[in-house]
Amino acid sequence: DVKMWCYLDSRTAGKCVSLILHPSLTAGDAIKHVAKEAGLIDIQGLVMHEVVLGDCLERPIHYSEKLLDLTLRWGVWEDEDRRNNYLVLKCNKLYAEAVPCAIPPLSIFSEIQFCDNKPKSKFCKYLVSVANANITCRKEDKNGQTIESFSWPVEDIIWYIGCEKKRSPPHSLNLTFIDKHEPSVRTKETPAFGRVLSFGSRELFTKWIAALLVAEYDSDITQNNLLFLE
């Protein structure tokens, strides 16, 4: 078992509750425990979050996810990347806006700025979609034909809201995703943390979050997510 603190609202708010991360503890169980210990009566809208890379990235955690597995994943990260990672229980406006839209079947196709994690990668416009539980990037070739450049099954990635500051994204609303089954270790071939999608509007951003939630959890989000727990 691993012991760690769960912060309420933010790391600087001064409130935290100790959690024992035994192997079966889910985010949903942790929310109930933290709420009880902190004397919270109303947990409507509260979501457990994973915050990493010095507060650059955060991820709303699905109620069924086991927290010990999540924190053990940090163990293979670079020291600088994992040093200040923590859990926080708070409301998330973007997530709350996206969840009511996450009704399957749901797919989305739009022009988005994308940046790979390879050396000298820059943000470039791609036609990017979430469909059939895959993220797919396409680009027009010299003949005007749209060809597939990259594709990732959503079940094989972990996605975060935000991106590293040094990536200098063109917009303030960003999603970073990493491979779920590969260690997130920086190398000469992959010096950046994850791949980044940068969005020019909040409406498009929330639609993308909704599409990713559907691709990952189908209808389980609206029926069982703790946003609707009484």
C-alpha positions in Angstrom: 0.0 0.0 0.0 1.1 3.6 -0.7 0.1 6.6 1.5 -0.3 10.0 -0.1 -2.2 13.3 0.4 -5.2 14.3 -1.6 -5.7 18.0 -1.7 -9.0 19.8 -1.7 -9.6 22.4 -4.5 -5.9 23.1 -5.0 -2.5 22.3 -3.5 -2.3 25.8 -2.1 -5.7 25.9 -0.5 -4.3 24.4 2.7 -6.7 21.5 3.0 -5.7 17.8 2.5 -6.7 14.3 3.5 -4.5 11.3 3.8 -5.2 8.3 1.5 -4.0 4.8 1.8 -3.8 3.5 -1.8 -4.5 -0.2 -1.3 -4.7 -2.1 -4.6 -8.5 -2.1 -4.9 -9.1 1.6 -4.0 -10.8 3.4 -6.9 -11.2 7.1 -7.5 -14.9 6.8 -6.6 -14.0 5.1 -3.3 -11.4 7.8 -2.6 -13.9 10.7 -3.3 -16.2 9.2 -0.6 -13.4 8.8 1.9 -12.0 12.3 1.3 -15.5 13.9 1.5 -16.2 12.0 4.8 -12.8 13.0 6.4 -13.1 16.6 5.3 -16.7 16.9 6.4 -18.1 17.6 2.9 -21.8 17.2 2.7 -22.3 17.9 -1.1 -19.9 16.1 -3.5 -21.9 17.0 -6.6 -19.5 18.0 -9.3 -16.4 16.9 -7.5 -13.9 14.9 -9.5 -10.6 13.3 -8.5 -7.7 14.7 -10.6 -4.1 13.6 -11.3 -1.9 16.7 -11.6 1.6 16.2 -13.1 4.6 18.0 -14.6 4.6 20.8 -12.1 0.9 21.7 -12.5 1.2 21.8 -16.3 -1.1 18.8 -16.9 -4.2 17.6 -15.1 -6.5 14.6 -15.8 -10.0 14.0 -14.4 -9.9 10.4 -13.2 -12.8 8.1 -14.0 -14.5 6.8 -10.9 -13.6 3.1 -11.6 -9.8 3.7 -12.0 -7.6 2.3 -9.3 -5.4 5.0 -7.8 -2.5 2.7 -6.9 -2.0 1.7 -10.5 -2.1 5.4 -11.5 0.6 6.4 -9.0 2.8 3.4 -9.7 2.9 4.6 -13.4 4.7 7.7 -12.3 7.5 5.5 -11.0 9.0 5.1 -14.5 8.9 8.8 -15.4 11.9 11.1 -15.2 12.6 12.5 -11.8 11.7 16.1 -12.9 8.4 14.9 -14.4 7.2 13.0 -11.4 8.7 15.1 -8.5 5.6 17.3 -7.8 2.8 15.0 -9.0 -0.3 14.8 -6.7 -4.0 14.1 -6.4 -6.6 16.8 -5.9 -10.4 16.6 -5.5 -12.1 19.6 -7.1 -14.7 20.7 -9.7 -13.6 21.0 -13.3 -15.7 23.3 -15.4 -14.4 22.0 -18.8 -15.1 18.4 -17.7 -18.6 19.4 -16.4 -19.4 21.1 -19.7 -18.2 18.1 -21.7 -19.9 15.2 -19.8 -23.5 16.2 -20.8 -22.4 16.1 -24.5 -20.7 12.7 -24.1 -23.6 10.6 -25.5 -22.7 7.7 -27.7 -22.3 7.3 -30.6 -20.1 10.4 -30.9 -17.4 11.2 -33.3 -15.7 14.5 -34.2 -13.6 15.7 -37.2 -11.9 19.1 -37.2 -8.7 21.0 -38.2 -6.4 21.2 -35.2 -2.8 22.2 -34.5 -0.9 19.0 -33.6 2.7 18.6 -32.3 4.5 15.2 -32.1 7.0 14.4 -29.4 9.9 14.0 -31.8 13.0 16.3 -32.0 12.3 19.7 -33.7 8.5 18.9 -33.9 6.4 22.0 -34.4 2.7 22.7 -34.3 1.1 22.1 -37.7 -2.5 22.0 -38.9 -3.9 18.5 -39.4 -7.4 17.1 -40.0 -7.9 15.2 -36.8 -10.7 12.9 -35.8 -12.0 10.8 -33.0 -14.0 8.0 -34.5 -14.3 4.2 -34.0 -12.4 4.7 -30.7 -9.3 6.1 -32.6 -7.5 9.4 -32.8 -6.5 9.9 -36.4 -4.4 12.7 -38.0 -4.6 13.3 -41.7 -2.9 15.8 -44.0 -3.3 16.7 -47.7 -0.5 15.6 -50.0 0.8 17.5 -53.0 -2.0 16.1 -55.1 -4.7 17.3 -52.8 -5.4 13.8 -51.5 -6.1 13.4 -47.8 -3.8 10.7 -46.4 -3.5 9.3 -42.9 -0.4 10.5 -41.0 -0.9 9.1 -37.5 -3.4 7.0 -35.6 -3.8 5.8 -32.0 -6.5 3.7 -30.3 -8.0 5.8 -27.5 -7.8 2.7 -25.2 -4.0 2.8 -25.6 -3.4 6.4 -24.6 -3.7 8.5 -21.4 -4.8 12.1 -22.1 -4.4 15.2 -20.0 -5.7 18.7 -20.1 -2.9 21.2 -20.7 0.7 20.9 -22.1 4.3 21.6 -21.1 4.9 25.4 -21.2 8.1 25.0 -23.2 6.1 23.5 -26.1 4.7 27.0 -26.8 1.3 25.9 -28.1 -0.5 28.3 -30.4 -3.6 28.3 -28.2 -4.4 28.2 -24.5 -6.6 25.1 -24.6 -4.6 21.9 -25.1 -4.7 18.2 -24.7 -1.5 16.1 -24.2 -1.6 12.3 -24.6 1.0 9.6 -23.9 1.2 5.9 -24.6 -0.5 3.9 -21.8 1.6 0.8 -22.3 5.0 2.4 -22.9 7.1 4.2 -20.3 7.0 8.0 -20.6 10.7 8.4 -20.7 12.4 11.3 -22.5 15.1 10.2 -25.0 16.9 11.7 -27.9 14.2 10.3 -30.2 11.3 11.5 -27.9 12.5 14.5 -25.9 9.1 16.0 -25.2 6.4 14.7 -22.9 3.6 13.3 -25.0 1.9 14.6 -28.1 -0.2 17.7 -28.1 -3.4 18.9 -29.7 -4.0 22.7 -29.5 -7.6 24.1 -29.8 -8.7 27.6 -31.0 -12.1 27.6 -29.3 -13.6 26.4 -26.0 -16.6 24.9 -27.8 -14.3 22.6 -29.9 -12.2 21.7 -26.9 -15.2 20.5 -24.8 -16.5 18.6 -27.8 -13.2 16.8 -28.1 -13.2 15.9 -24.4 -16.7 14.5 -24.8 -15.7 12.5 -27.8 -12.6 11.0 -26.0 -14.8 10.2 -22.9 -17.2 8.3 -25.2 -14.4 6.5 -27.0 -12.9 5.4 -23.7 -16.0 4.7 -21.5 -19.0 4.6 -23.8 -22.2 5.3 -21.9 -20.7 4.6 -18.5 -19.9 8.3 -18.1 -23.4 9.7 -17.9 -24.9 6.8 -16.0 -22.3 6.2 -13.3 -19.8 9.1 -13.2 -19.5 10.8 -9.7 -20.6 14.1 -11.2 -24.1 12.8 -10.7 -23.6 11.0 -7.4 -26.1 11.9 -4.7 
